[in-house]
Amino acid sequence: MSHSHAAPLPLWPDAAPGALGNADTDRPDLTAFLPAAGTANGASMLILPGGGYGKLAVHEGAGYAVWLNRLGVTCYVLKYRLGSNGYRHPVMLQDAARALRTVRAFARRDGLDPARIGIIGSSAGGHLASTLLTHFEAGQADATDPIEHESSRPDLGILCYPVITLGEFAHAGSRKNLLGNNPSADLLGFLSNETQVTAATPPCFLWHTVEDKAVPVENSLLFASALRRAGVPFALHVYEKGGHGLGLPEHGKNAPTWDADCEYWLRERGFLTAP
């Protein structure tokens, strides 16, 4: 059985940069979920739950960690700061980048593979994941904090019914929680992540349902098209049936078997194979 550490780990030792207060909602953290003893394969995954940048959905956090632990992946669920608590971009990206760097530093510390650090995000968490996948930065060699030495680039991404674009097919609630009521055209473009893909964007697995009424399937199609144009490897699974926010098949009865498809892709990419 997988287990989590009793206590979440704060992303920063002191107050997070840009913190608006000192409540639980002002303190981003990571909760570790470790594979059973002796089963870790060296891969790690940073998990970003969805919730429209207004809340965090447990089934897209701890739920995914339990599934990935069974595959030997060491998991960390990120509690990132939210628009519903007064935060706006770039705070969420700051939290995600710091978390990815932390997971990579922990991999080095724990004898895991620092070159197999994935990110999985659902819905608005998929927007945040796709933002990091397209706006990552190299580490700072001269930083005093060793975590800041690490790159924030994930080695691969898994995007579950993600919010991607802030244009025609945007999820209005996520956009408002992320950017407020009157974002600039420049900012909308910068965070419409289908416009930000380059050849350096990591390989991605995307899945969506055609019946999704909350986040249109076009979000995944646009990102996949951009990956294709940039020559980035990807797998795209569009399922006919099912709505939004489904999570794993055992959680939502109408969820497609995307977990099996994703496991196949992770094996194909060598992510689940101990080096």
C-alpha positions in Angstrom: 0.0 0.0 0.0 1.2 3.5 -0.7 1.4 6.0 2.1 2.0 9.7 2.5 4.2 11.5 4.9 2.2 12.7 7.9 3.0 16.3 7.3 3.0 18.2 4.0 6.3 19.9 3.2 6.3 23.7 2.8 7.6 24.8 -0.6 9.7 27.6 1.0 11.2 27.5 4.5 9.7 30.9 5.3 6.7 32.7 3.8 6.1 32.0 0.1 7.1 34.9 -2.2 4.0 37.1 -2.7 2.1 35.6 0.3 -0.9 37.6 1.2 -1.1 36.3 4.8 -0.1 33.3 6.9 -3.2 31.1 6.7 -3.0 27.5 5.4 -4.2 28.8 2.0 -1.2 31.2 1.8 1.3 28.3 2.3 1.9 26.1 -0.7 3.1 22.7 0.1 3.9 19.2 -1.2 2.5 15.9 0.2 4.7 12.9 -0.6 3.1 9.5 -1.6 5.8 6.8 -1.7 5.6 3.4 -3.5 5.7 0.3 -1.3 9.2 -0.4 0.0 11.4 -1.9 -2.6 9.1 -1.1 -5.6 10.3 2.4 -6.5 11.6 2.5 -10.1 13.4 5.9 -9.9 10.7 8.0 -11.6 8.9 10.8 -9.8 5.6 12.7 -10.6 4.4 16.1 -9.5 0.6 16.1 -9.3 -1.4 19.3 -9.8 -5.1 18.8 -9.0 -7.8 20.7 -10.8 -10.6 22.9 -9.5 -10.8 26.0 -11.8 -8.0 27.8 -9.9 -10.6 28.1 -7.1 -10.3 24.8 -5.2 -8.3 21.6 -5.4 -9.9 18.3 -6.3 -8.7 15.4 -4.0 -9.5 12.6 -6.6 -7.1 14.4 -9.0 -4.4 14.6 -6.4 -4.1 11.8 -3.8 -6.2 9.6 -6.1 -3.6 9.7 -8.9 -0.7 9.3 -6.4 -2.1 6.0 -5.2 -2.4 4.8 -8.9 1.1 5.9 -9.8 2.6 4.5 -6.6 1.4 1.0 -7.8 3.5 1.6 -10.9 6.6 2.3 -8.8 6.4 6.1 -9.2 7.3 8.4 -6.3 4.6 11.1 -6.1 4.1 14.6 -4.7 0.8 16.4 -4.7 1.1 20.1 -4.9 -1.2 22.4 -2.9 -0.8 25.6 -5.0 -2.2 29.0 -4.2 -5.6 29.9 -5.7 -7.5 32.7 -7.2 -10.3 32.2 -4.7 -7.8 33.2 -2.0 -6.8 36.4 -3.9 -3.8 35.0 -5.9 -3.2 35.8 -9.5 -0.6 34.8 -12.1 2.4 34.5 -11.7 2.0 33.1 -8.2 0.6 29.7 -9.4 3.4 29.3 -11.9 5.9 30.2 -9.2 4.5 27.5 -7.0 4.6 24.9 -9.7 8.1 25.7 -10.8 9.4 25.6 -7.2 7.6 22.3 -6.7 9.2 20.8 -9.8 12.6 21.9 -8.7 12.0 20.5 -5.2 10.9 17.1 -6.5 14.1 17.0 -8.7 16.2 17.9 -5.7 14.5 15.2 -3.6 15.2 12.7 -6.4 18.9 13.4 -6.1 18.7 13.3 -2.3 16.8 10.0 -2.3 18.8 8.2 -5.1 16.0 8.5 -7.7 16.5 9.6 -11.3 16.6 13.4 -11.6 16.0 13.0 -15.4 12.6 11.2 -14.9 10.5 13.9 -13.2 7.0 14.1 -14.8 4.1 16.4 -14.2 0.4 15.5 -14.3 -2.4 18.1 -14.2 -6.2 17.9 -14.6 -8.5 20.7 -15.8 -7.1 24.0 -14.4 -4.3 21.9 -13.0 -3.7 20.9 -16.6 -3.4 24.6 -17.5 -0.9 25.1 -14.7 1.0 21.9 -15.9 1.0 23.1 -19.5 2.1 26.5 -18.4 5.2 25.0 -16.7 5.7 22.7 -19.7 6.0 25.8 -21.9 7.4 28.4 -19.5 10.1 26.4 -17.6 13.5 27.9 -16.7 17.0 26.6 -16.1 18.3 26.5 -12.5 20.4 29.3 -11.1 23.9 28.0 -10.6 24.8 30.8 -8.2 21.7 30.5 -6.0 22.3 30.0 -2.2 19.3 27.7 -2.0 20.2 24.3 -3.6 16.6 23.8 -4.8 17.0 26.9 -7.0 20.0 25.2 -8.8 17.5 22.7 -10.4 15.7 23.2 -13.7 12.0 23.6 -13.5 11.5 21.7 -16.8 9.5 18.5 -16.4 10.8 15.5 -18.4 7.2 14.7 -19.6 3.7 15.9 -19.1 0.3 14.2 -18.6 -2.6 16.5 -19.2 -6.1 15.3 -18.2 -9.0 17.3 -19.8 -6.7 20.3 -19.5 -7.5 24.0 -19.7 -5.0 25.1 -22.4 -6.2 28.2 -24.2 -7.5 31.5 -22.8 -9.1 32.5 -26.1 -12.2 31.2 -27.9 -12.4 27.8 -26.2 -11.3 29.1 -22.7 -12.8 28.0 -19.4 -14.0 31.4 -18.2 -13.9 30.6 -14.5 -10.3 29.4 -14.6 -9.3 32.4 -16.6 -10.9 34.8 -14.2 -9.4 33.1 -11.1 -6.0 33.1 -12.7 -6.0 36.6 -14.2 -8.8 38.6 -12.8 -11.5 40.4 -14.7 -9.6 42.5 -17.3 -6.4 40.7 -18.3 -4.3 42.3 -21.1 -4.2 40.7 -24.5 -0.5 40.1 -24.1 -1.1 38.1 -20.9 -3.9 36.1 -22.5 -1.6 35.2 -25.3 1.3 34.4 -23.1 -0.8 31.9 -21.1 -2.7 30.5 -24.0 -0.2 27.6 -23.9 -0.9 26.3 -27.4 0.9 29.4 -28.6 3.9 28.8 -26.4 5.0 25.4 -27.6 8.6 25.0 -28.9 10.8 22.1 -29.9 12.1 22.2 -26.2 8.6 21.5 -24.8 8.6 18.0 -23.1 6.8 15.0 -24.5 3.1 14.9 -23.5 0.2 12.5 -23.0 -3.2 14.2 -23.4 -6.7 12.9 -22.9 -10.2 14.5 -23.2 -13.8 13.5 -23.8 -15.9 15.0 -26.7 -18.8 15.3 -24.3 -16.8 17.7 -21.9 -19.1 20.6 -21.4 -16.8 22.5 -19.0 -13.5 22.5 -20.9 -14.1 21.9 -24.6 -12.0 19.2 -26.3 -10.5 21.9 -28.5 -8.1 22.7 -25.6 -6.4 19.3 -26.0 -6.6 19.4 -29.8 -5.0 22.8 -30.0 -2.1 21.7 -27.8 -1.6 18.5 -29.6 -1.5 20.4 -33.0 1.1 22.7 -31.5 3.3 19.8 -30.3 3.0 18.2 -33.7 4.1 21.3 -35.5 7.1 21.7 -33.1 8.1 18.0 -33.5 7.5 17.2 -29.9 6.5 13.5 -29.2 2.9 13.2 -27.9 0.0 10.8 -27.5 -3.5 12.2 -27.7 -6.6 10.2 -26.6 -10.0 11.6 -27.3 -12.8 9.5 -25.9 -16.4 9.9 -27.2 -18.2 9.5 -23.9 -17.8 11.1 -20.5 -17.9 14.6 -19.1 -15.4 16.7 -17.2 -13.4 16.1 -14.0 -13.7 12.3 -14.3 -10.4 11.3 -12.7 -9.6 7.6 -12.7 -12.0 5.0 -14.0 -12.6 3.6 -10.4 -13.5 7.1 -9.2 -15.9 8.2 -11.9 -17.9 5.3 -13.2 -18.0 6.9 -16.7 -14.3 7.6 -16.9 -12.6 6.0 -19.9 -9.6 3.6 -19.4 -7.2 6.4 -19.9 -5.0 5.1 -17.0 -4.2 1.9 -19.0 -3.4 4.0 -22.1 -1.2 6.3 -20.1 0.6 3.5 -18.4 1.3 2.0 -21.9 2.7 5.4 -23.0 4.9 5.8 -19.8 6.3 2.3 -20.4 6.9 3.1 -24.1 8.9 6.2 -23.1 11.0 4.3 -20.6 9.6 6.3 -17.7 8.6 3.2 -15.6 11.8 1.3 -16.3 14.6 1.4 -13.7 17.8 2.5 -15.4 
